[in-house]
Amino acid sequence: MANQLYYGDNLDVLRASISTESVDLVYLDPPFNSQANYNVLFKAHSGQKSEAQIEAFEDTWHWNDHAERAFDEVIHSGNSDVAEMLRAFRSFLKENDMMAYLTMMAVRLVELHRVLKPTGSLYLHCDPTASHYLKILLDAVFGPYFFRNEIIWKRTSAHSDARRRFGDQSDVILFYAKSEISTFHRSHSAYSDDYLESHYSLLEPDGRRYTTRDLRSPGPRPNLTYDYKGYKPHPNGWSVSLETMKKMDAEGRLYFPASKDGRIRVKRYLDEMPGTPIGNIWDDISPINSQAQERLGYPTQKPLSLLERIIESSSNEGDTVLDPFCGCGTTIHAAQKLKRQWIGIDVTHLAISLIEKRLKDAFPGVSFEIHGTPKDIGGAQALAAQDKYQFQWWAVSLVDAVPYGGKKKGADSGIDGFIYFKPDGKETEKAIVSVKGGENINVSMIRDLAHVVDREKARIGVFITLAEPTKPMRLEAVKTGFYEMPYQKFPKIQILTIEELFAGKRPDIPLIDPSAFKKAAKDTATIAKQDRLF
């Protein structure tokens, strides 16, 4: 099936659900613990990064039993080049965080190579902290011969805080092909104003810009030596036949100099030129700034134009694009816009929920399947029993809340998320979300939430529960009173069950703050009919 979102470890999903040679293009922007530059989806209003995303990759960044098992899998994978390269890395790096990261990447890159078609390509987005190691690793997986480019994307302007080194302004995108027959379409950028003035300064009466080039044959061509309308050729002859010369003349494509001593030239019109061929230095795609229309509020969100360039360069309409670390879903959005089929994988329910919302906002009526997230009470109960933190983050996403930035495993502050709102359209207030996935819930939990709401100077508390709340709990919620506005009042403590959320019920809160979760703009691209992949 095409157009699929998967919750889970991408290694497990690749092995269980993605067929060999079924994908045309892979783009990945894997997280890496580089100066705390996590691949988080968003930050809290305080600026603190989301622990929900950080915790999801905790094992990725430390050498432990998980890393050791992944190392053994690569060694016994049958790919001797990758196995030997990883052994060499371990001999040099020892068992540290970088080695754990490279091991995690190695076992996944082997699988990504497997699922690519012979015509497929892979683009790996990274920063200079690990790009040199990743390039060597990719050489082992794909073969050095199939390295195509190291693309440098200028993602920001100069940093004034760099004191003892040059400021970091760029990311690295490593581009590899599966084989010699990989799909590639050369792309072009618009000519600069200076280039237009210097190279396309001639104008037709209707304002159409053009330049000219000579019609001289590069070598002696006696059979192409002829006079045309009184103009003599270069001693080498013309570069075109008399028949072609007449055809270009009839089309108005010849430039005749005023003097017969001059030579005829051919016109090249600007509107027929593709532009400047794009090289491996990409400085024409700006990062998403705070005022950008496409900005949705995720710190690591990449510009759509960046993914559009990659997808258009290395795939065709109807092809399948895979992003195994799909985060906030920019790759998926770009693929849908460009009429590609797509597969997205992420290890947090938070990401899957956000992508689902983004796609439905941008492409009303879009169809896709979601795997691994609860779709009914039974699924929610299973998730709560398997991993209570993932259950909490999933439940928080159901009410469009921002996960609590300070939430850490093992700690319980009574806060699992925040819903920001502007009751007067100006000042931002907050509601606190508390999630309980266990069977044993009681009235003291409602009192605790009311206390946290007062302590945090919040206006509303939302209690989400998997189990059915007791009558004393509902009574206690009513007793806490209301958050009152001039013309309306809202219950101070609101209890919502997972079953009610499945049915579409949501918290009763005024004017949700769009700066916390900005709605994706409706995309006007035609939604292509998607065929099934598997």
HELIX and SHEET records of a PDB file:
HELIX    1   1 ASN A   10  SER A   17  1                                   8    
HELIX    2   2 GLU A   51  ALA A   56  1                                   6    
HELIX    3   3 GLU A   58  TRP A   61  5                                   4    
HELIX    4   4 ASP A   65  ILE A   75  1                                  11    
HELIX    5   5 SER A   80  LEU A   93  1                                  14    
HELIX    6   6 ASP A   97  VAL A  115  1                                  19    
HELIX    7   7 SER A  131  PHE A  142  1                                  12    
HELIX    8   8 PRO A  144  PHE A  146  5                                   3    
HELIX    9   9 ASP A  193  HIS A  199  1                                   7    
HELIX   10  10 PRO A  222  LEU A  224  5                                   3    
HELIX   11  11 LEU A  242  ALA A  250  1                                   9    
HELIX   12  12 LEU A  270  GLU A  272  5                                   3    
HELIX   13  13 LEU A  304  SER A  314  1                                  11    
HELIX   14  14 THR A  330  LYS A  337  1                                   8    
HELIX   15  15 HIS A  349  ALA A  362  1                                  14    
HELIX   16  16 ILE A  377  GLN A  386  1                                  10    
HELIX   17  17 LYS A  388  LEU A  398  1                                  11    
HELIX   18  18 VAL A  443  ARG A  455  1                                  13    
HELIX   19  19 LYS A  471  LYS A  479  1                                   9    
HELIX   20  20 ILE A  498  PHE A  502  1                                   5    
SHEET    1   A 9 ILE A 281  TRP A 282  0                                        
SHEET    2   A 9 PHE A 147  LYS A 154  1                                        
SHEET    3   A 9 SER A 170  ALA A 177 -1                                        
SHEET    4   A 9 LEU A 116  CYS A 126 -1                                        
SHEET    5   A 9 VAL A  23  LEU A  28  1                                        
SHEET    6   A 9 THR A 320  ASP A 323  1                                        
SHEET    7   A 9 GLN A 341  ASP A 346  1                                        
SHEET    8   A 9 GLN A   4  TYR A   7  1                                        
SHEET    9   A 9 GLU A 369  HIS A 371  1                                        
SHEET    1   B 2 HIS A 188  SER A 189  0                                        
SHEET    2   B 2 THR A 276  PRO A 277 -1                                        
SHEET    1   C 4 LEU A 202  LEU A 203  0                                        
SHEET    2   C 4 ARG A 209  ASP A 214 -1                                        
SHEET    3   C 4 ARG A 265  TYR A 269 -1                                        
SHEET    4   C 4 LEU A 254  TYR A 255 -1                                        
SHEET    1   D 5 VAL A 402  PRO A 403  0                                        
SHEET    2   D 5 GLY A 417  PHE A 421 -1                                        
SHEET    3   D 5 GLU A 429  LYS A 436 -1                                        
SHEET    4   D 5 ILE A 460  THR A 465  1                                        
SHEET    5   D 5 ILE A 493  THR A 497  1                                        
SHEET    1   E 2 PHE A 482  MET A 485  0                                        
SHEET    2   E 2 GLN A 488  PRO A 491 -1                                        
END                                                                             
